[in-house]
Amino acid sequence: MPDYFFGIDASKGYSNLVMLDSSKRCVEDDFQLDDTFDGHQKLYSILSEFCVRHPKANIFAAVESTGGYENNWFNALVRFQSHLPIKTARLNPCGVYNNSRAGLDRNITDKISAENIAKYIIEHPEKVRYQQQDPLAPLRKQWGFIKMLKKQKTQLLNQLESNLYTANPEILAYCKDNTPAWVFSLLQRYPTASKLAKARKSSVALIPYVTPQKAKKLIEAAKHSVASATDETTSQIIKATVQQIRQLSKVIDAQTKAMTDKCSIPEVELLKTFIGVGDDSAVGLILEIGSIERFESSKHLASFFGLHPVYKKSGDGSWGFHMSKKGRVVPRQILYMVAMVAIQSNPLIREIYEKHTEKGMEKKAALGVCMHKIIRIIYGMLKHNKPFNPEIDRKNREKQNTQGEKKICRDKSRRYQAYDAKAPISRRQAKKREERKQSQSDNIAKCGIKAPVPVL
């Protein structure tokens, strides 16, 4: 049965489409359709006619993830699967781009982009995952909406801080970790230091969580403030900003509650058994991971999160290990917050964190180690459908520590020739070879091979 590969380069409002065979020959020249009902109907008729001409054909279609422009085309192709012999996939643009660079493509057009998508699914079938439908699509849409609201809230908080620096800088001392609710109430009544300095202590103390002593302290600080902005415009901007922040907070809380109430995924409840994972982070991790069967091992999942260590070595130079931070930023941000909470509340993660910091590791690096440990634990929980049990990890570590002495490492790359002292190598390489030779001699001596014969 012949296979044909359909590449779709989605743009805003339209797409370029092309069909290739398994030999990368074009069997349906590039054509363009609009992202409308008529455009989708025309696509269905084109594919139907193609299947009539090739009754035994299997069509493999793919679109790139382009921030949402591809969703309508992807969903349409998924619907076509019930009537046509077609499979649909969504691709990572990074893979398609690097594959086209490997082919030394010089020009970039919509037609060439569509061909590159088709070529990618021909050349890398093991990297492509065809799917029938996405049951998490509505939840993922709501998750994205909440993330957008949180981003807007952060922007408003940054703007508020900038205005307070000139209008009432003394208030910023109470907003170092997080802005408390009583600060917003205070700013809505007294947005600038000049207005707060004229306020009565009894009036300020009416604000929730503001004691008379704190009210007196705030008024005294306002009287001696170095604030330079005392105009009415700044006052109005601060009030409006605080109002917008409070409104966004209510919407975020309502949307988060609605999302967690509608989310009846068993994997979410499973992840929440890990101390440090809450409702919000559990939903976010599941949406980012999707099906755990996508990942062959915990190493693949760590690479997806960008937590895998990378090491660079070329010629005489070498650089140490560090976290790659490649891949999507959002799941890594979620895991970062999970690790921060777990270090405080999860004894297992706190034990690992303290173990590495006591050895002299930087706190951020130790936090990265904890993130890597957490993602491996999450992989095991989802893979075996078991709740979090710290004893499993401790037993695994004890088992590794009691496996016996490590074997002597041999350099397989030098199996055909030993190091030649006559080689015109650099001083750095000569030093490395000498250190390696000395290291191997020490290992052999420790194993007793070169131990001196005992005197009788």
N, C-alpha and C positions, 0 to 999 in steps of 0.2 A: 504494500500500500504506500503510495508516494506521500511524502510529507512536504508541506508548504508553510512558509513562515511569513507572518503578516506584521509589519512594523508600523506603528502609529506614533507620529510626533505631534503631541497635543499643544496647541497654542490657545490664546484667549479668543474664544469664539469660533475656532475652526481647527482642523487638523490636516496634516499631510500623511498619506497612506501609501504603502508600497508592498508588493507581494514578491517573495523570492522562493526559489526551490532549494533543495538541499545542497546544490552546487553553487549557491549564491547568484544564480542567474535570475534576472528580473522576468517574471512571468505575468505581472500586472504592473504596468508603468505607474509612476507616481501620479496620484490624483488628490484633489483637495475637496473636503466636505465641510460644511458649516455645522456648528454644534447646535443644531435645531432638530425639531421633530422630523422635518422633511429630510434633513441630512442623515439622520439615523435610519430612516426608512430606506433611503437610497443605498446606504451601506449594506443593509440586510438584503436588498434585492441584488446588489453586486455580488455578495458572498453566495447567495442562493444560485445565481447563474453560474458562478465559478464551480460550485459543487455539482451542478448538472453537467458541465463540460468535463469535470474530473470526478466521477461518481465514487471512486475509491480513495479520495484525497482525505488527508488529515491536516487540518489547519491549526497552526500554533501562533496565536496572536499575543502581542505584548505592547504595553505602554509604559512610559517612564513616569515616576512620581515627580510631578511638577507643581506641587503646592495646591492641588485641587482641580486644576484645569483638566486633568485626565479622568476625573471620577465619572463624568457622564458617559464618556466613551467606554470606560472599563465596565460600568454597570450594564451598558447596552450589549456589550460582547458577552457578558455573563448570561444575560437573558437569551441571547442567540444560541447559547450552548444546548438548550432544550430542543432545538429544531435543526441545528447544523452540527457537523462533526468538527467542532472548534474548541480549543482550550485557550484560556486567557490567563495572562500573568502580568503582575506589576513589577517593574524593574527598578533597581537602585541606579540613579543617574551616574553615580561615580564609576560603577563597573562599565557602563556603556561608553562613558567618556574615555576611560583609560584603554578600553579595547580599541576604540577608534584611533587613539594616539599610537598604540602599538602597530596599527596598520598604516601609519605615516600619512594619515589624511591631512591635507593642507587646508582645504576649504570647508566652511561650515554653512550649510543652507538647510532649510526645512526638509528638502528632499533627501539630502545626504544624512540628516539626522534620523529620518525614518528608516533609511537603509541600514544605518549603524545599529538601530534597535533590532532589526530582523537578523543582521549578521551576528549580533551578540547571542541571541537565543539559538542560533545554529552552532556557533563555536563553543558555547559554554552551557550545554543542556543541564549539566550537573548543578549549575548555580541558579537555575530558574525553577521556581515553584509555582505550578499552575493550581489555581484554586477555583472552587465552585461559587462560593459566596463568603462574605465577611459578616458573621453574626454579631461582631462587636462594632460594626460601622456606626450605629446610632450613638453608642456609648463613647466611641472615639470622637465623634463630632462634638458631643457635650463636653468631653474632656478638653478638647482644643478651645472651645468657647471659654471655659473657666480659666485656662492658661492665658488667654488673651486679656481677660478681665484683670487677672493678677498682674500682668505686665503693665496695664494702664494704671493700676493702683500704685505700682512701684514708681512709675513716671511722675504721678501726682505727688507722691511722698518726697521724691527728690526735688520737685519744684517747690514744695512747701518748705523744705529745709533751706533751700536757697533764699526764699523770701524771709524766713525767720532769722537768718543770719544778719540781715540788715534791720529787721523790724523788732525783734525780741530775741537776741542771741542767748540770753540766759536760760530760756526755755529748752534749748537744745541739750542741756545737761541731763534732762529727764528722758531724752529720746535716743540714748546711745544704742541700746539693744533693740528696742521696739517702742513705737509711740503708743503710750497708754491712752485709754478712752477719755480719762479726765483731762488730758492735754487738749484733745479736740474740743471738748466742751468749753474749756477755758479760752481757747483761741476764737471760738465763735462769739463769745461775749466780749473778750478783750484781745483783739488780734495783734495789737502793737504794745510795746513797752510803755509808751506815753499814756495809753488808755488804762493799762493795768495799774500804773502808778497812781492814778486818780480813783481807783476803785476802793470800796470799803472792805475791810477784812471779813465782816459778817456776810457780805454778798458773795465774795469769792468762796467762803467756806460752805456755801449752799451747794456747790458743785460736788457730786458724788466722789468719794475717795480723797477729798481735799479737806484735811483737818484745819482747825484754826491756826495751829502752829505753822503748817505748810503755807496757808494763805498769807500769814504775816511775812513769812520768808520770801514768797513770790513777789509781794508788793514792795518789800524793801529792795529786792534785787532789781525790780523794774525802775525804782526811783534813782538807782545808781547805774542804770544801763548805759551802754555805749552805743545803743542803736542809733542809726543814722536816718532810717526811713520812718517818718511820722505822718506822712500824707495819707489822705483818705483813700486814694487809689490802691495803695499797698494794702490798706486795711480791708477793702472790698475783695481784693484778689485772694487774700488769706482766708477770708470767710467762705468764698466760693470754692476754693480748693478743698478746705476741710469738709464742706458739704458734699462735694463730689466723692471724696475718699470714703466718707461714711456711707453714701449711697452704694458705691461699688462694693463695699464690705458686706452690706446686706444682700446684694445680688449674688455675690460669690458664695456666701453661706447658704443661701436658698438653693442655688444651682448644685452645690456640693452635696447638700442633703438629698436633693432629688436624685442625683446620680447614684449615691450610695444606697438609697431606698430601692431604686429600680434595678440595681446591679445584684442579680441573684446567681452569680457565677461561683461555683464551688471552689475554684482556684483562689478567688479573693479571700474567702474564709480561711482557706488553708494557709495563705501567706500571713494573715493576721495573727496566726499562732506564734510567729517569730516576734520576740520582744524587740520593738523598735519600729515595726511596720504598722501604720494606722490605716484607716479606711481610705483616705485620699491616696497615700503612697501605694497601697495594695492594688487599687484600681489602676493607677498609673503604670505600675510594673507589669500587670497583666496585659494592658493595652499595648505596651511596648514590646513585650516578649511574644505575645500571641500564643501560638501553640508551641509547647516545649519540644515537640517532635521535630521542629525545624532545626534543632541544634543537636549534633551528634554527641557532644560532650560538654562538660562545664567550661572547658577552654574555649569552645566556640561561642558560648554565651558570654564569657568574659570579653572576648574579642568584639562581639556585637556591642557591648557597652563601652568599648574603648579602654578597658581596664588591664589588658594584657601588657606585660612588660616587653619593651623593645630594646635591642642591643645592637649597636653599630660597630662593625669592625671591618676595616679595609686597609690592606697593606700592613704597614708597621703601626698604624694608629688604631686605637680602640677607645670607645666611649662607654660609660657605665650604663646600667639598666635604668629605665625610667618608664613611667606610664605613657602609653601611646596617645591616649585621649582622642583617638580617631573614632569615627562613627557619630551617632546621634548624641546631641548634648543633653536633651531632655531626660532620658533614662539615667544618665550619669548624675544629673542634678538630683533626681529623686533618690538615688542610692546614696548620694553624699549626705542628704539630710537623714536618711535612715541610719547611716553609720554614726552620725553625730548623736542621734538619740540612743542608739544601741550602746555606744561607749559609756553613756551615763546610766543606762538601765538594764543592759544585758550583761550578766556576769561573764559569759563566754567571750564576747567581743571585747569587754573591758580587760579581761585577762590577756588577750592577744595584743591589745593596744599597749598596755603597761609593759609587757614583755619586750616589745620592740623599742619603746622609748627608753627603758632602763639600759638597753644596750647602746644607747647613743643615737638612735635614729631620730630624724626630724619628725615633729608632730604631724606635719602634713603628709610625709611619706608613710608614717605609721597608720594614718587615717586611710591612705590608699590601700595598704595591706588589709585593713579591716573591710574595706569595700570589696576587695577581691574575695575575701573569705565569705562575706555575706552572699555574694552572687553565687558562689559554689554551693553554699548551704541551700539557697533558694532553688538552684537547679536540682539538687537531690530531693528536696521536698516535692517539687512538681513532678519530677521523673518517677518517683516511687509512690506519689500520692500519700505522703505521711506528714503529720504535723511536726513542728520543730522539736527536736530532742537534743540538747547539748551533749548528752552522754555519747551519742553516736559519733560526733566529731572528736571528742576526747579519746574514744577507743581507737578511732582511725589513726590519730596522731601517735598514740602509744604503740600501735602495731607497726607504724613506719619506723619508730625509734628503736624497736627491738628486732629488726630484721637482720641485724648483724653488721659486720664491718663492710664498708663500701669497697667495691672492686676497684682495682687500679685502672684508671682511665687511660686508654691508648688512643693516640691520634690516628684515626682511620685514614685520613687524607695522606699520611706518610707511609702507608702499608707497602708501597712498591719501592721506596727508597728512604733510608735513614737520613738524618740531617748530615749534610756534607760540610765539613769544616772549611773546604776550599771555595764554597759558594760566595760570590761577591755581594754579601748582604750588608745592610746598614748596621750601625752600632746598636740601634734600638732593637733590631731583630736578633742580633747576636746576644744581647742581654736576655731577651726573652727565651732564646734557646738554652742558654746557660741555666736560667732559673728552672726551666722545664726539666732539664737533665738532672739538676740537683733535687727537684721535687720527686722525680721517679726513683732516684737513688734512695731517698729517704723512705719512700713507700716500700721498696724492696727490703731495706734494712729492718723496717718495722715488722714486715711479714716473716722475718727470720731467715730469708734466703741467703743474706750475706752476713749473718750473725757469726761471730768468731767461734771457732771450735773450742769447746771447753777443755781446759788442761786437766789431765787425769793425774 
